[in-house]
């Protein structure tokens, strides 16, 4: 009944192997900078794309049958997804999963019935977790698909809708704690506006903050010790979303006193939609102490929407893992494949190969990021570039021992400044290439 039966357990065979159902770079136990590759990467399966998304787009029906031998939108189907999902993770040796509440069960018109279904399926999932050792990386609530959220969840203009958002968050937190999840994500899929003509931005942002604050209080009260996350995204489905990018999200968290409990879940595709690089969003998060977790995918720069492609860009993966390693690695976070195989790639083997591609890409990125750090040329160059702030007037600036008047007097005495040193961008890019593609 399930294609999974025909697919072998995926094993590491090395870069020389041409076996499409093998890892070529992901060697889980290989030690990188003092710990196994699997501990650096902490891969997670996304329940929604992997077990739910059938390739539907705005112009066509599904191409990938994910009924898994059951009638869709039934509890039988929900359990079939659990069976397939855990078998899939075991085949690929994926240690974690991530979920939305509405990925797990069909939603009822009565929230009490939905919650009862979630209780039933979560018991079933917990049994699978205990048998396999697979863990939950993070959970979240889908507060963007149901029509009641057409004007947002925390940002809604309806107090009644706001209560339903609160109820969904409460239940999703209950499930996350039940599964031992290490994080809880807020993705503001409709927390934004289409036009300012009908929007009180200040009111909506304050209400979002109130909802998040209540979530923190409740989560801590039931024993949740992990991180809460905001996942920035600039647009789509809303014209403008309040969590536009990392810097905006960090400012919001600090403004409303949420920064002690929240970090950021950075998605590569969302970064490019905001006009940034993936590395930029990771760096901004890291230097503010808010790099929490990552949604590992990529977008298509020729398309203006969220394509959620499996990552194959080794440059981006290398610079991602460079930022993660420099920040000290993951604490509660990991690499969740918020990605889907392309619409014409509609077999279980395609899906397995999509994960192999993503896992190998980040494994190679980790290997090369560690090599860049061990090589040391980038670090040495950056340190030397700011050397003028280590002695003399520069050191006084850093120590806060000077004034605007003293700096002005210094500049006037010098008459004209010495030319700043070259940024040597092309040399540094050649260093990266030499580490990525050089012999050995």
N, C-alpha and C positions, 0 to 999 in steps of 0.2 A: 504493500500500500504506500509506503514512503520511499522516496528515492534515497534517503539516508542509508538504507541497507546496502546499497551497491557502492558506497563510497568508503574507502579504507580510512583508518586513522592516519592523520597527516603527520609525517615525521620529517626531521631535518636530514637533508641529503647533501647540502653544500651547493656552492655556486656553480659547480661544473655539471650538476644534475640537470637533465632536460625533462624530468618527470613533472608534469603540470600539477600533480597532486602531492607535492612535497614542498617543504620549506627550503629555501635556498640561502637565506641569511638568518632566519630566526632560529637560533639554537638556544633554547630556553635556559639551559644551565651554564652557558658560556659566561665566564666572569668578565665584566666590564667595569673598570674603575672600582674594583673591590666587592662587587656583588653580582648575582646572576642577572642575566639579561631580562628574565621574566619579572624580577623585582623592580627593575628600572621602568619597564613598559606598562605593566598592569593592564593588559588588554581586556576590553569588555565588549560583549555583544549587545547591540541595540535591539530591544524587543520589537520596536515598531517597524523599522525598515526590514529587519531580517525575517520576521514572522508574520508581518501584517501587510506590508506594501507589495502590491501586485503589479506595479508598472503602470497604473492608471495615470494619465495626464489630462490636461484640459481639452485635448483633442481626441482622446481614445480610451477605450476600456482596458481592463487589466490584461496583461500578457503572461503573467506568472500565476499559475494556480496555487494558491496557498490555503486551500480548504483542508489539505492534509487528510483527505478521506472522510471528512465530517461535513455536516451541514453548517454553512457559515452563520455567524451571529447566534450561536447556541453555546451552551456550556460544554457540550461535547466537543465543539470546535476549540473552545478555550483550552480544554485539557489536551487536545491533540497538538496545539501549539506548544504547550509545555513539554510534551513528550519529544516533539521534533527539536525544540529549542535546546533542551538539555543533551539530546543525542548529538546535535550539531556542535555544541560547545565541547563535548567530550572528544569528538572526532578531531577538532582543531586545537584541542587543549587550551581553550580560552577560559581563564579562571574566574571571570566576572560577567555579570549582565547588568544592564540599566533598563528601566521601565517607566512608562507613564501608566497611570491607573487604568485608563480606557484602552490600553494595549492588551490588557489581561483578560477582560471580559466584555461582552456586549453591554452597552449602557441601556438601562431601563428608563422609562419615563418617570419612574418613582425612585428617588435617590436611595430610599431604604432598601429596595430590591437590589439596586446596583451594589450597595454595600454588602448585602448578604452574599451576592455572587463573588465579590472580592474576598470575603472571608473564606468561602468555599475554595476558590482557586488558589488563594495564598497558602492554605493548608496543604494543598497538593504540591505547590512549588516548594514549600519548606521540606516536604518529604524528599523531593528530588535533590535539594541542596544538601541535605544530611547524608544522602547516599553517595553523592558525587564529589562533595567538597567544594563545589562551585559556589561563589559568593556574589553578593549584590554590591556593586560599586556605588550606585546612587538611584534614588527614585524621584519621581516628580508627578504632578497632576496635569492632565490635559485640560487647560482652561482657554482653549482657542477654537476647538472644532464645533462644539455645541452652539446652535444659533443664539442661545441666551447670552453668549459672550461676544456678540457682534460689536458691542461698544466697549469691550474689555472686560476684565475680571476685577482686579483691584482698582482699575481705572473706570469702571462702569458708572453710568449715571443712575443706576437702579440699586437701591439698598437691598432689595430682595435678591437680585443676582449676586450682589456682594456676599450675602450669607451663604449662597450655594458655593461660591468660590471658596469661602472659609471652610465649608463642610468637606469639599473635595481635598483641600490641603490637609485637613485634620486626618482624613482617612488615608491619604497617601503617606503621611508621616507615620501613621500607625503601621502601615505595611512596610515602610522602610526600616523601622525599628524591629519589626517582626523578622525581617530578613537579615538583620544585622548590617544594614546598608551604611556605607562610610560617608555618604553625602546626600544632600537634598537640593534639587535645582529649581530655581524660578526662571523659566523662559517666558518673557512677556510677549507672547505671540500676538496678542491684540491690545497690549498695554501701550497705547499711543493714540494718534488721531489721524483723521482724514482731512479735516479742515479746522483751522483755528476759529472760524466763524461761530462754531457751536461748542467750543471747548474751553473749560476752565483748567488750564494746565497746572496751576498751583494746587488746586483742590484735588485733581486726579493724582498728582505725585504724592501728596500728603496721604491720600487714602491707600495708595500702594504701600507706602512705608508703614502705615498702621497695620495692614494685613501681614506684612513681613515680620513686624515686631511681635504680633500675636502668634505667628508661626514659630518664631524662635522660643517664645515663652512656653508654648505648648510642647514643642519638641524636647526642650530641656527637661520639662516636667515628667516626660515619659521615658527618659533615659537616653535620648539621642545625644551622642557625644561627638558626632562628626561635624563637618563643615556644611553650612548653607552656601549656595552658589547663586549668583546672577549670571546668566548667559547672554552677553551682549549681542544685539543684532540691530542694524540701523533701520530696516524697512522690510516689507513683505512678511506678513500680509498687510499690515497697516502702512500708510504712506510715510509716517514718521513714528518710530517706536522710541520710548523714553530711555531704553537701555542701548543707546546708539552704538557706543564702542566702549572699550575698557576705561578710558579716561572719564567718560560721562558716567559710567556705572560706579566708578570709584568715588567720584564727586557726590553722587546721589547717596551712596552708603555713608559717607562721612557726614553729609549734611543732616541726615536723619539718625545718626548714632548707631548705625547697623554694622559698622566696619569691624567690630570685635568678633562678630559671629559669621560674617559673610566673607567669601572669597569669590573669585571669578572662574567660570567654566568657559574657556575660550574655544571657539570653533573656527577652523581655518576659513571656511566658506563665508562665514559672517564677517571675518576681518576684511576680506577682499571686497565684499559688498559695501563696507564702510569706507572704502578707499585706502585701506591700510594693507601692509603685509601681515602675514601670520606672525612672523617674528616680532614685528612692532607691537602687536597686541600682547604677546607673551612678555616682552620686555617691560612694557608699561605696567602690566600686572605684577611682575616679579619685583621691580624696584619699589613698588608700593606695598610689598609683603602680601599680595593678594592673588598670587598664582595658585589656583586650587586644582583644577582638573581640565581636561582637554577633550573636545569632540574632534576626532581624527577623521577628516575628510578633505576634499578640495573642491573648488569651484572651477568653472570655465570662464576665463577672463573675456571671452567673446560673447558671453551671455549675461544678462543683467538680473538673473534670479538665482535662487539657492538650489544648485543642481545636486548637492550632496553626493559627489562622486567618491569612490574609493581612492585613497591616496596612492599616487604612483610617482610623484615628484620628489626625488631623493634630495635635491637641494633644499626644498622646504622642510622635509622631514629632518634633515641634518641640522638646519638652523633652529627648528623647533626643539630638538633634543639638546642642542647646545644651550638654549635658554633654560630648559628644565634642569640640566646638570649643573649649570652655573648657579641656579637658584637653590640647589641642594636636593633636588629630586622631589617626587610626589610624597605627600604625607597621607592624606585621605583620598586623593584623586588618582586618576589614571588616564588611559587612552581609550575612550569609548568610540567605536566605529559608528558614528551617526552618518552612515553611508548606505547607499543602495546600488545594486548592480544596475547597469543600464537597461532600458526597457526591452531591447531585443535580446538581452542576456537572461533568458527566462527559464533556465533549468537549475536544479539543485547543484549540479556540478559547477555551473557558472557562479552560483552564490558562494560555494566553497572556494573557488579560485579567486573570487573577489576578496575574500578574507585573507587568503594566502598572499595576494598582492599587497594588501594593506599592511599586514603583519611583517612581511619581508621588507617593505619600504621603510617602516619605522625601525626595524631591526638594523637595517643598513644605515639609516640615519643616526641611530644610537652609536654604532661602531665608528662612524666617521666623525660624529660630534666629539666622542671621547678622544679620537685621534687629533682633532683640532686643539683640544685642551692640552693634551700631552705634548703636542708639537710646540705650543707656547708662543708662536710668533704673533698671533693676534693679541694676546694679553700683553706681551712685551711692548708691542707698538702702541696700544692704547695707553699704557702706563707712561711711556715716554712722551706721548703727545701732550699730556697735561703736566709735564714736569715743571713748567714755569710756576705752578702753584705750590711747589714743595719747598721752595727757598725764597728768601728775600721778600719783596712786597707781596708776591703771590701767597706765600705762607701766612703772612699777616692777614690777608683777606680771608683765608680759610679759617684762621683762628678767631676771626672777629675782633682783631686788635687794631683796626684802622678806621678812618672816617672818610666821608666823601671829600672833605677839604684836603686831607692828606693825600688821597689818591689824585685829586686835581693838581696839587702842588707837584707830585711826582711826575705826572704826565707833562706838565708845563716845563719842568726842569729837563726832561728827556727831549722835548721839542717834537719828536716824532717817534712812533713805536717801532720796535724791531718787527720785521715781517713774521707773521705766524708760520709755523712749520707746515709742510705739505701734508695733506690728508692721505696721499698715496693710495687712493681707492683702488686703482687698477692693480697695483702690486698686491694688495690684500685679497682681491678677488682671484688673482693668480695663485696665492697661497692656498685658498680654499680649493681651487681646482687641483692643485698639486697633491693635497691631502686626499681629496675624493678619488682622483684617477691616477696618481703616481704609483710607481712600482712599489710593492710592499705595503 
